[in-house]
Amino acid sequence: MRSSVVQDVQFPKQPALQLIYDTAPIGLAYLSPDCRYLQINQRLTEICGISVEGHLGRTVHDCVPALASAVEGIVQSIMESWPRLFGQRPAGFKWIPAGLC
């Protein structure tokens, strides 16, 4: 399942965004609506103790179960708020019903 998820929703290939990921002194991750890692910076891998490859395509629950509930709640809140705030779903994302994240 890991590879199909990463293929379905790709991390935007934007040089400015990549530069932020590469140089940020804090941990950053780009997650799919089902809370799978699509992109992660080196700093967050150092915090978690898991390689980039060890994160990609896996869920937050797989990698950091102690934080999964909080992260899943944030992602769900974003997915529920997005259409109201921006008038449409995020491009390329499949809608995930509440509680499935």
Beta strands, then each sheet from edge to edge (+ up, - down):
strand 1: 29-31
strand 2: 37-40
sheet 1: 1+ 2-
end
